Amino acid sequence: MGVTPFPNAVCEPFTTSNNATVAVFRQDPVSSNKSHYMTIKMVTGHTIWNRNRAGKYEDDFCDNIRSTHSNSSSPRMPLIAECVAVKEWAVANAGHWVVSKKNLDKHKRVVLLAVGTCAFIVGATEENHADTGIIVSSKDVTKAMQDGIENPRLEGRVEVAGRFSCITGDGRDKVAANWYIANIETSDWDE
């Protein structure tokens, strides 16, 4: 088995709109019960990806999406082309991630999806910790990525930090969560 860029990652090929085949890394759904997404599956202590088997695009779980773009450039910033592939994968794959409280507490930031240098990452806010995890849909990722890649870019690269309000894992409330479009290599991921 090869090395993955973050814990619990699986790789799948994806063909982008410009016919390039890229390796997409996402959270492993194996831990989850393979049922229809309408029943939100949670695995205690693990962040999982639940594909929508109904074939329809599901609703978003997060709102109030706000972002701040970096105003400096660095060769460590993710490439726009790879961030476009992340967004296109999210558009083509309806589903949601159940981000566990344990992962948010342990890692502070959890990678949901990555292509090359570009990763979409969520994290707990310092002032507001949920008693459960949070739920983020592929539609939420699409909206955040769209904002990130369409706003000013620096030398073909982008780096964005943002915040949104997401439904908690138990579905009872909404809490603030941070999100990032960042280079997968800029973070150390412990098992």
Backbone torsions as a table, in degrees:
resi	resn	phi	psi	omega
1	MET	NA	136.0	-177.2
2	GLY	-78.9	173.2	178.1
3	VAL	-81.5	135.4	177.4
4	THR	-107.0	154.7	-174.8
5	PRO	-75.3	-12.6	177.5
6	PHE	-155.6	160.0	-177.4
7	PRO	-58.7	143.7	175.2
8	ASN	64.3	27.4	-178.5
9	ALA	-91.6	143.2	170.1
10	VAL	-123.0	155.2	-177.5
11	CYS	-111.9	139.1	173.1
12	GLU	-141.4	146.0	178.1
13	PRO	-76.2	149.0	177.7
14	PHE	-145.2	135.1	178.3
15	THR	-99.5	121.6	-177.4
16	THR	-79.5	174.9	-179.1
17	SER	-64.9	-20.7	176.7
18	ASN	-98.1	21.2	176.0
19	ASN	64.3	23.5	173.4
20	ALA	-90.8	136.2	175.8
21	THR	-95.6	124.9	-178.0
22	VAL	-121.6	159.6	174.6
23	ALA	-91.9	119.7	178.1
24	VAL	-103.6	127.5	174.6
25	PHE	-105.5	132.3	178.2
26	ARG	-143.3	171.4	177.9
27	GLN	-64.4	143.9	-177.4
28	ASP	-75.0	125.3	178.3
29	PRO	-84.1	-4.4	-173.3
30	VAL	-56.4	-35.5	-178.6
31	SER	-67.4	-17.3	-175.6
32	SER	-94.0	157.7	174.4
33	ASN	-77.4	124.5	-173.4
34	LYS	-76.0	73.2	179.9
35	SER	-119.8	-179.9	179.5
36	HIS	-61.9	143.9	-174.3
37	TYR	-66.3	-17.7	-177.5
38	MET	-60.3	-26.4	173.1
39	THR	-98.6	104.4	-176.2
40	ILE	-64.8	119.0	-179.4
41	LYS	-94.8	133.3	176.9
42	MET	-127.2	140.2	174.1
43	VAL	-119.3	114.0	-175.2
44	THR	-53.1	126.7	175.6
45	GLY	84.0	0.6	-178.5
46	HIS	-130.6	143.6	172.0
47	THR	-90.8	130.3	-176.1
48	ILE	-130.2	156.7	174.8
49	TRP	-104.7	128.5	176.4
50	ASN	-115.7	112.0	177.9
51	ARG	-77.4	139.7	177.0
52	ASN	-78.0	108.8	-177.6
53	ARG	-82.7	-6.3	-180.0
54	ALA	-76.4	-13.7	177.9
55	GLY	82.1	0.7	178.6
56	LYS	-107.5	155.9	178.3
57	TYR	-77.8	128.4	-177.2
58	GLU	-85.1	168.3	177.7
59	ASP	-68.4	162.7	175.1
60	ASP	-82.9	151.4	178.7
61	PHE	-105.5	-9.6	-177.1
62	CYS	-123.9	147.6	175.8
63	ASP	-139.7	-173.9	-177.9
64	ASN	54.5	46.7	-178.3
65	ILE	-73.8	120.1	178.4
66	ARG	-128.0	150.8	-178.6
67	SER	-147.3	159.1	174.5
68	THR	-132.3	125.9	-179.9
69	HIS	-91.5	147.4	174.3
70	SER	-68.2	140.8	179.1
71	ASN	-106.3	14.3	174.8
72	SER	-127.7	162.1	-178.3
73	SER	-115.2	146.4	178.4
74	SER	-148.7	145.5	177.2
75	PRO	-65.0	-12.5	178.6
76	ARG	-84.6	-10.2	179.3
77	MET	-71.7	149.3	-180.0
78	PRO	-65.3	149.5	177.4
79	LEU	-76.7	137.0	179.2
80	ILE	-55.7	-44.3	-177.5
81	ALA	-57.7	-38.4	179.5
82	GLU	-75.0	-31.5	175.3
83	CYS	-69.6	-35.2	174.9
84	VAL	-61.2	-40.4	177.9
85	ALA	-63.5	-38.1	176.1
86	VAL	-60.7	-47.1	179.9
87	LYS	-62.7	-44.4	-179.3
88	GLU	-63.5	-37.9	176.8
89	TRP	-62.7	-43.9	-179.6
90	ALA	-63.0	-37.4	177.5
91	VAL	-65.4	-41.1	-174.4
92	ALA	-81.2	-12.8	-173.8
93	ASN	-126.8	92.5	179.3
94	ALA	-70.5	133.2	178.4
95	GLY	167.6	-167.2	180.0
96	HIS	-152.3	158.5	174.5
97	TRP	-105.4	136.9	168.9
98	VAL	-103.6	106.8	-176.6
99	VAL	-90.1	117.2	-174.1
100	SER	-73.1	147.9	175.1
101	LYS	-60.0	-38.7	-179.9
102	LYS	-60.1	-44.3	178.4
103	ASN	-65.7	-41.1	178.8
104	LEU	-64.0	-40.7	179.3
105	ASP	-68.0	-42.9	-175.1
106	LYS	-74.5	-49.6	-173.4
107	HIS	-94.7	-18.4	-173.9
108	LYS	68.4	-33.6	176.1
109	ARG	-135.2	141.1	-177.1
110	VAL	-126.8	124.7	176.8
111	VAL	-76.1	127.8	175.9
112	LEU	-96.4	-35.6	-170.3
113	LEU	-157.8	139.2	179.9
114	ALA	-148.9	142.5	171.7
115	VAL	-134.5	119.6	179.2
116	GLY	56.1	-121.4	-178.7
117	THR	-84.1	-13.3	-171.6
118	CYS	-99.3	127.8	177.9
119	ALA	-130.4	146.4	170.1
120	PHE	-103.6	122.1	-170.6
121	ILE	-126.8	141.2	172.8
122	VAL	-117.5	156.1	179.9
123	GLY	-153.6	158.3	176.8
124	ALA	-73.2	149.6	173.4
125	THR	-86.8	155.1	-178.8
126	GLU	-69.2	-33.7	-174.7
127	GLU	-90.3	-10.6	-174.1
128	ASN	-142.1	102.4	177.3
129	HIS	-106.7	126.8	178.5
130	ALA	-75.0	152.9	174.5
131	ASP	-76.2	-17.2	176.4
132	THR	-127.1	-177.1	176.6
133	GLY	-76.4	-166.0	177.2
134	ILE	-127.7	162.0	178.9
135	ILE	-117.1	130.1	-179.5
136	VAL	-130.1	125.5	-179.7
137	SER	-92.0	164.1	175.5
138	SER	-63.1	-28.0	176.3
139	LYS	-66.4	-38.8	176.4
140	ASP	-62.8	-43.3	178.5
141	VAL	-62.2	-43.1	179.2
142	THR	-57.5	-47.5	-178.5
143	LYS	-63.5	-44.1	179.8
144	ALA	-66.5	-42.9	179.8
145	MET	-64.8	-39.5	179.7
146	GLN	-57.3	-47.4	178.4
147	ASP	-61.1	-43.3	-176.4
148	GLY	-65.3	-39.6	-174.9
149	ILE	-91.3	-13.6	179.4
150	GLU	-93.1	-19.4	179.2
151	ASN	-80.7	175.4	-174.5
152	PRO	-48.6	135.2	-179.7
153	ARG	-115.4	153.0	179.9
154	LEU	-116.9	108.7	176.3
155	GLU	52.4	43.3	178.2
156	GLY	75.4	14.5	-178.3
157	ARG	-129.0	160.0	-179.7
158	VAL	-149.0	149.4	172.7
159	GLU	-148.9	126.6	-173.6
160	VAL	-135.5	141.1	170.4
161	ALA	-120.7	143.5	-179.0
162	GLY	-152.9	-176.9	179.8
163	ARG	-145.3	145.0	171.4
164	PHE	-145.3	168.8	176.7
165	SER	-105.1	123.4	-175.3
166	CYS	-122.0	152.0	176.2
167	ILE	-66.7	138.3	178.1
168	THR	-71.9	160.3	-178.1
169	GLY	-58.1	-27.9	178.3
170	ASP	-88.0	-2.7	176.5
171	GLY	75.1	9.1	-174.2
172	ARG	-91.8	-19.1	-170.8
173	ASP	-153.2	175.3	171.2
174	LYS	-122.3	141.0	177.2
175	VAL	-133.4	156.7	177.2
176	ALA	-73.0	142.2	175.1
177	ALA	-140.0	147.7	175.5
178	ASN	-88.4	150.4	172.2
179	TRP	-136.5	155.5	-175.5
180	TYR	-141.9	142.3	164.0
181	ILE	-108.8	108.3	-170.9
182	ALA	-146.0	168.8	177.1
183	ASN	-75.0	128.2	-179.3
184	ILE	-58.7	-29.0	-176.7
185	GLU	-81.3	-7.6	-177.9
186	THR	-83.6	-4.2	-179.7
187	SER	-119.4	145.2	173.7
188	ASP	-95.0	126.5	-177.7
189	TRP	-112.3	117.7	176.7
190	ASP	-94.0	154.2	-179.9
191	GLU	-75.8	NA	NA
